[in-house]
Amino acid sequence: MDFDLRQWLLILGPVFIVGVLLHGYIRMRAGQNEIRMKLDKDFLSKSGEETDLDDLNLLRAELPNGGARVIPAEGEGLGDEYEREQGQEEVPVLMEPVDVPSVSAIDEPIVETPAISAGNEPEPQEDAPKAPPARKAPPARAEESNTEPEQPSEPSSEPKPEKFVVVHVIALAEHFAGQSLLELLLGADMTFGEMDIFHKLDHQGDPQFSLASAVEPGTFDMATMDQFSTPGVTLFMRVHELPDPTSVLNNMLAVADAIAIELGGELRDETRSVMTPQTIEHCRQSVQEFQFKYSA
């Protein structure tokens, strides 16, 4: 028996329709057993509000963060469900009060845990830059300083102060004769020179000590030395300009002693006091201390 296309459509069409209806019925039955819920943050009643509680309220209170929204399985297509979730604001279920009998079994009200709003959240504080720890100076090592041997004191590098030594030779008689004084000075290697006085020079020609007349202006005239006379002479040395002032002092005292012995006189210091052996020794020690302190 041959069937054309129309007969096949008449036979298979009702079968296809019945299959579609049967499939839809099975999906509907299966959807009735599923419970779809979405948590609602604003559903729970706040503290102090009186709300009638039913079994559904108890269920919502026991869920995390409060209420839940039941998504119905019937009467809504997938497109409507997607449009509600994406394009519209979520509206909590049971916004209006429903008259239900109160549940006496619940004695304590359900209190919602206050959520921290975004505005009340503490702002994270940036870590302030920490200053680097200060380095502590190493403690002084007292033990080492106590055990170190004492170093010999070095000569001071500070500028030398000026120091002079003056020795007067005063004639015991009225005066010293000029010609006799000249012969004695030349015999002691004294040289007539700068400032018209006599000088004792070193091997480089620098003066070590000098000799002048005790009468102002203290000069000598070599052309009239045979007619010249003086009550005394003055010998002086610049200690601060000499590399070995102690040796120069000894030479100057030797010349002064020679004049006093040969021409008849006595030695006196810068205050015109008589120079005793103790005075001479004190002067020598003073020069030695200066030399030790300021020698190069």
HELIX and SHEET records of a PDB file:
HELIX    1   1 LEU A    5  GLN A   32  1                                  28    
HELIX    2   2 ASP A   55  GLU A   62  1                                   8    
HELIX    3   3 LEU A   78  GLY A   87  1                                  10    
HELIX    4   4 ALA A  142  THR A  147  1                                   6    
HELIX    5   5 GLY A  178  GLY A  187  1                                  10    
HELIX    6   6 GLU A  194  ASP A  196  5                                   3    
HELIX    7   7 MET A  222  GLN A  227  5                                   6    
HELIX    8   8 VAL A  239  GLU A  241  5                                   3    
HELIX    9   9 PRO A  245  LEU A  263  1                                  19    
HELIX   10  10 PRO A  277  TYR A  294  1                                  18    
SHEET    1   A 2 ARG A  36  ASP A  40  0                                        
SHEET    2   A 2 GLY A  67  ILE A  71 -1                                        
SHEET    1   B 6 THR A 191  PHE A 192  0                                        
SHEET    2   B 6 PHE A 198  LEU A 201 -1                                        
SHEET    3   B 6 PRO A 207  SER A 213 -1                                        
SHEET    4   B 6 GLY A 232  ARG A 238 -1                                        
SHEET    5   B 6 PHE A 164  ALA A 171 -1                                        
SHEET    6   B 6 GLY A 265  ARG A 268 -1                                        
SHEET    1   C 2 PHE A 176  ALA A 177  0                                        
SHEET    2   C 2 SER A 229  THR A 230 -1                                        
END                                                                             
